[in-house]
């Protein structure tokens, strides 16, 4: 279905709704996508070091468990 066919179908449905139900049709424009991505905190050097230490500790503990 092309855009023109879709527009024509929507116009037919709008006209039918107005004729049959006597209602009003309100059309809204599509919301634009935000220009920028949401803000994310980058890991600082301290955060990265902490993560590395946690991974080291987990590796050391895994062989001892079984």
TORLO-624170 format. One line per 10 residues: number of its first residue (from 1); their letters; for each residue y, x, z of C-alpha. Coordinates in Angstrom, 1 decimal. Layout:
<fises>
NUM) a) Y,X,Z ~ ...
</fises>
This chain:
<fises>
1) xxxxxxxxxx) 0.0,0.0,0.0 ~ 3.3,1.5,-1.0 ~ 6.5,1.2,1.0 ~ 7.9,-1.4,-1.4 ~ 4.8,-3.5,-1.1 ~ 5.0,-3.2,2.6 ~ 8.7,-4.2,2.7 ~ 7.9,-7.2,0.5 ~ 5.0,-8.3,2.7 ~ 7.2,-8.0,5.8
11) xxxxxxxxxx) 9.9,-10.0,4.2 ~ 7.4,-12.8,3.3 ~ 6.1,-12.8,6.8 ~ 9.7,-13.0,8.2 ~ 10.6,-15.9,5.9 ~ 7.4,-17.7,6.8 ~ 8.0,-17.3,10.5 ~ 11.6,-18.6,10.1 ~ 10.4,-21.6,8.0 ~ 7.3,-22.5,10.1
21) xxxxxxxxxx) 8.5,-21.8,13.6 ~ 12.2,-21.9,13.2 ~ 12.6,-18.7,15.1 ~ 14.8,-15.7,14.7 ~ 13.5,-12.3,13.8 ~ 15.1,-9.2,15.3 ~ 14.5,-5.9,13.6 ~ 14.9,-2.6,15.3 ~ 15.4,0.9,13.8 ~ 12.7,3.4,14.6
31) xxxxxxxxxx) 13.5,5.7,17.5 ~ 14.1,9.3,16.3 ~ 12.0,12.0,17.6 ~ 13.7,14.3,20.1 ~ 15.1,17.4,18.5 ~ 13.9,19.8,21.1 ~ 10.6,20.0,22.9 ~ 10.6,19.2,26.7 ~ 11.4,22.1,28.9 ~ 8.5,24.2,30.2
41) xxxxxxxxxx) 8.7,26.8,32.8 ~ 7.5,30.2,31.7 ~ 5.4,32.2,34.1 ~ 7.3,35.0,35.7 ~ 5.8,38.5,36.3 ~ 5.0,37.5,39.8 ~ 3.2,34.4,38.6 ~ 1.2,36.5,36.1 ~ 0.3,39.1,38.6 ~ -0.9,36.4,41.1
51) xxxxxxxxxx) -3.1,34.8,38.4 ~ -4.6,38.2,37.5 ~ -5.4,38.9,41.2 ~ -7.0,35.4,41.5 ~ -9.2,36.1,38.5 ~ -10.2,39.5,39.9 ~ -11.2,38.0,43.2 ~ -13.2,35.3,41.4 ~ -15.0,37.9,39.4 ~ -15.9,39.9,42.5
61) xxxxxx) -17.2,36.8,44.3 ~ -19.3,35.5,41.5 ~ -22.1,38.2,41.6 ~ -22.4,37.8,45.4 ~ -23.0,34.1,45.3 ~ -26.5,33.9,43.5
</fises>
